[in-house]
Amino acid sequence: MMADEDALGWDTSAAADAYRRRDMRLAERLIFPAVLQRLGGGSGPGRLALDVGCGTGAVAARLAGTGEWTVQAVDPSAGMLDIARADRPHPRVSYRQFDGRTLGWLADDSVDAAVCCLVYCTDPDDDRLAGLTAEIHRVLRPGAPYVLADLNPAATGVAFSMLRHGEPDAVYGDRDTVATLLRLRDGTTMTTTTHYRSLDRYRTLLADAGFPSPAVDLPTLPADGPPDEAPAETRIAPYMILTTHA
């Protein structure tokens, strides 16, 4: 995929509008079912799930739609939240803007599960992510699951059917800025930036916050045709899913 436009910052209204139009089929097949499975079920909608960095509300709406979760969905971007409220309203989802670091309105041990999808890769600030991860640990009940889905750091430069993060053959170090292309539903692309972190760096952020070492899943799609015609996501995982517990 190629694009000539300047990279969009994630907190801009232009990025929110473009993200609204992104082609989500790859994430829908590889991330969303895995997240729901790893969070597990509950006894009813009284169980509270926290969707950290909810963006336009895709994951929050799916969680609430299971009938097993009441969801508090938080994001730093007012533009993303405006779209989430317009496109994915749900009686069991509340959307709230926050500073990306603190969850001070939530009491200790008050949340039954937390999910964070494609958020860490958008933030260049390790200190902010460390604070956020510690806050997630604080608000989770003991033993509650935390599912963190993000770009697979071993897949930089790979041209997947709906995204590419990084240049082919480039080598990135922790916190390096990486040009990232996302395909939109109309076939065009948006260019934005992500920030590379190794799997070891994710493990450190979790461990420093008090989480045990996560289980790591690297989901791929089944190949439906000849191997030489199959998209990259049938051979290499575009995303990684880390599951741990408070």
N, C-alpha and C positions, 0 to 999 in steps of 0.2 A: 504494500500500500504506500502511496506517496501523497504528500500534501505540501502545498507551498505557503499556506497561511502561517502567521506567527502563532506560537503556542499560547493557549488561553490559560489564565490562572483559574484554579478551581473555585475561588470565591467570587468570581465575576458573574454578572447577570447573563453575559454572552455564553459563558461556559454552562451555566444552568440550563439555558435554553437549548444549547447544542446537546447536552447530556440527556435532556428530555427526549431527544430524537434519536438516541443511540440505538443500534441494533443489539438487542439484549439476548438473542437466541443462544449464544454460547454460554453466557453466564446462567441463563435459565436452565440449561441442561447440565452444567457442571457444578455450579455453586449452590443454587437454591435448593434442590432436593437433598444435597449432602448436608446443608446447614440444618434443614428441618429434621433430618434423621438424627444428627448428632446432638441436637438440643433435646430430643426425646419428647415424649408426650407428657400430659399433665392430667389432673383430675377435673379441670374445668377452666373457664375464662378468668377465674380469680387469680391464676398464676401470672406473675408479672415478668415479662421479658423486656430487656433493654436493647434497643437497636442503636448502636453508637455510630454516628456518621451515616445517618439513614439516607442522605441524598434525596432522591425524588420518591422515596417510600416503597420501593419495589419489595424489599425483604419484609418490612414491617407489615405491609398488606397481606403477604403470604402467611406470615406468622398468625396474624389475627384471623385470617380465613380458615385456619385449621379448627377454630373453635376451642382451642386449648390454651390460648394465651391472650392476656391483655398486654398491650405493647406501649411502652414509652419510647418514642423515636426522637433522637436528638441529632442536631447538625449545626455547625458554625455558620452555614451559608443561608442567609435569609431568602435568596433566590431559589435555592433547592427546596427549602421548606414551603415556599409559596406554591411551587409546582406540586409537591407532595400533597398538600392540602386540597389543591384543585383536582388533581388526577387520581388520587388514591385516598379519599376520605373513608374512614371506617369507624363505627361506633366504639370499637375496642382499641383504637389507636389514637394516642395524643402526640402531636408534634410540638417540639420545643427547641428553640435556639439556645446554644450554649457556647462557651468559649473554647472548646476543643481540649480542655484540660481538666476541669473540675465538674463534679456532679453533686455539689453541696446541698441541693434540695432533697437528695435521697439519703435515707438513714442507713447506717451500717446494717449489713445482713438483711436487706429488705427486698432483694431482687432474686428471682428464681432461675434466671438464665440471662446470658448476654451474648450478643453477636455483633461482630464488627467486620463489614465486608468492604474491601477495596478502599481502606482509609489510611492505614499506616503508610502505604506507598505514596500518598499524596502530600505527606507532611515532611518537610526537611528538618524539623526540630526534634532531635532525640530527647531533649529534656521535657518538651511538651508531651511526647508520646510516653515517656516514663511516668510522668505525673498522671496521665490519662489511664494508663494500665494499672497503676496503683489504686486509682479511684474505682475502676471497675472491680478490682479485687475486694476493695472495702465494701462496696454495696452488695456484692453477691453473698447469698447465704452459704455457709460452709457446705462444700460438696457440689455446689451448683455449677453447671457447665458454662464455659466461655469458649465460643467458636470464633476464630479469627480467620477469615478468608482473604487472600491477597494474591497479587501477581507472583508467579513462580520465579524466584531469582535465578533459577537454572535455565530459564527460557528467554533471556534477553536476546533480542535480535531476530527471534523466530517470527516469520510472517504467518500468523494464524489467520483464519478466514475473516475475523472481525476485529482484530487488534494486532499491534506490534509495539512492544516496549523495548526501545534500544536499537542500536544499529548492528547489522550483522558483523560478527567477528570482533566487536568491541568488548573490552574488558572493563568492568565497572567495580568500584569500591564502595563501601558503605557510605551512604548519604550523597553519592554522586547524583547529579540531575540527569534524567533520562528522558529524551523526547519520546512521547507515546502517541500513537495514532489509534483512534477508535472509529470504526465504521458506523455510519448513520443509516437509518432505515431507507433513505432514498439512494444509497449507494455511494454518497460522498463520504469524506472523512473529516474529523476534527483532530487537531493536533493540540496536545496539552503536555504537561510535564509530570513525571513521577520521580520518585527518589529511591534509588537502589538500596536495599538492605539484604545482607546474606541471611540464610536460615539461622546461622549461629547468632546473628544480631537479634533476630526475633526471639530466639530462645532466651537470650540474655535479658531482653526487656521483660519477658514474662517471669523469668526466675527472680529478677530484682524486685518485682512487684509481689512476690510470694506465691506465684503459681508453680506447680510441678511441671516437669518437662512435657511438652505437648505430644500427642499423637499426630503424625504428619500424613496427610493423604494427598496424592497427586492424581486427580481424576482425568481420564482421557475419554474420548468418544470411540465407540466401535467403528471400524472401517466397513463401509457398505459397498465399496467397489474395489477395483484393482489397487494394490498398494501404491503404485506409482502415481495414481490419480487421487489418492486420499488426502484430505487436508491435514495440515501439521498437527492439529489437535487430536488426531487419532494415534499419533506417535509420541508426542511430547505434551505434558500437562501445561496449559496456559496459566493455571491458577494452583495455589496450594491451600489446603485447609488444615489449620492447626486446632486441635481440640484439647482443652485442659479443664481443670476444675479448681474452684476456690478452696 
